[in-house]
Amino acid sequence: MYRVYECDSKKKADITKILEADPYADESFARTGYKLKDGSAIGEDKTKLYIYMSASSEFIKKADEKLKDLAAPPKADIEKRIIEKVLKEEEEAESGFGSIFGQ
């Protein structure tokens, strides 16, 4: 399951603190994996930060709770665009990495 959260870029320190807390816990953001994107870097609202993650629905419920005071899912069309952009970035990175090794 994919999820995107949106927050004001002024809250970056607070968001980072939550995302990086207890990185070795079984259900930490670090273990699950996330991408923190600046809105201007991905062609979205430059005053926003976007957190992208691919996780189980159970983890998403916990993430919703942990982030509720700072971030929330954006409108569906924004979330869809960000997911597509991140997946495209990952795909391009994988194909570029493969070309390094002649694959």
C-alpha positions in Angstrom: 0.0 0.0 0.0 1.3 3.4 -0.9 0.7 6.5 1.2 1.7 10.1 0.9 1.6 12.7 3.7 1.8 16.4 3.2 3.0 19.0 5.7 4.3 22.5 5.9 8.0 22.7 5.1 8.5 24.8 8.3 7.8 21.5 10.3 10.7 19.6 8.7 12.6 19.3 12.0 9.6 18.0 13.8 8.7 15.5 11.0 12.3 14.3 10.8 12.4 13.7 14.5 9.4 11.4 14.2 10.6 9.7 11.1 14.1 9.0 12.5 13.0 8.0 16.0 14.0 4.5 17.2 15.3 3.3 13.8 16.0 -0.2 14.9 12.5 -0.9 16.2 10.6 -3.5 14.3 7.9 -1.0 13.2 10.0 2.1 12.7 9.8 4.4 9.7 13.4 3.7 9.0 12.8 0.0 8.7 9.7 0.4 6.7 11.3 2.9 4.4 10.1 6.3 3.4 11.1 9.2 1.1 10.9 12.8 2.3 10.5 15.1 -0.7 10.6 18.9 -0.9 7.6 20.1 -2.9 9.7 22.3 -5.2 12.0 19.4 -6.0 9.2 17.3 -7.4 7.2 20.1 -9.1 4.6 20.5 -6.4 3.8 23.2 -3.8 7.2 24.6 -2.7 5.9 25.4 0.8 5.2 21.7 1.4 7.1 18.6 2.3 5.8 15.2 1.1 6.5 11.9 2.8 6.1 8.8 0.6 6.0 5.3 1.9 5.1 1.8 0.7 4.0 -0.2 3.7 1.4 -2.6 5.0 -2.1 -1.3 5.9 -1.3 -2.0 9.6 1.8 0.2 9.5 -0.1 2.9 7.6 -2.6 3.1 10.4 0.2 3.5 13.0 1.9 6.1 10.8 -1.4 8.0 10.5 -1.6 8.1 14.3 2.1 9.2 14.8 2.0 11.9 12.1 -1.6 13.2 12.7 -0.5 16.4 14.5 2.0 17.4 11.8 1.0 15.8 8.5 -2.0 14.4 6.7 -2.6 12.8 3.3 -3.0 15.3 0.5 -5.9 15.4 -1.9 -6.2 12.3 -3.9 -4.9 13.8 -7.2 -1.8 15.2 -5.5 -1.1 11.9 -3.8 -1.5 10.0 -7.1 1.0 12.4 -8.8 3.5 12.1 -6.1 3.3 8.3 -6.1 3.8 8.2 -9.8 6.8 10.6 -9.6 8.5 8.6 -6.9 7.9 5.3 -8.7 9.3 6.8 -11.9 12.4 8.0 -10.0 12.9 4.6 -8.5 12.5 2.9 -12.0 15.0 5.4 -13.6 17.5 4.8 -10.8 17.3 1.0 -11.2 17.7 1.2 -14.9 20.6 3.6 -14.5 22.2 1.3 -12.0 21.8 -1.6 -14.3 23.6 0.2 -17.1 26.6 0.7 -14.9 27.0 -3.1 -14.8 26.1 -3.6 -18.4 22.7 -5.1 -17.9 
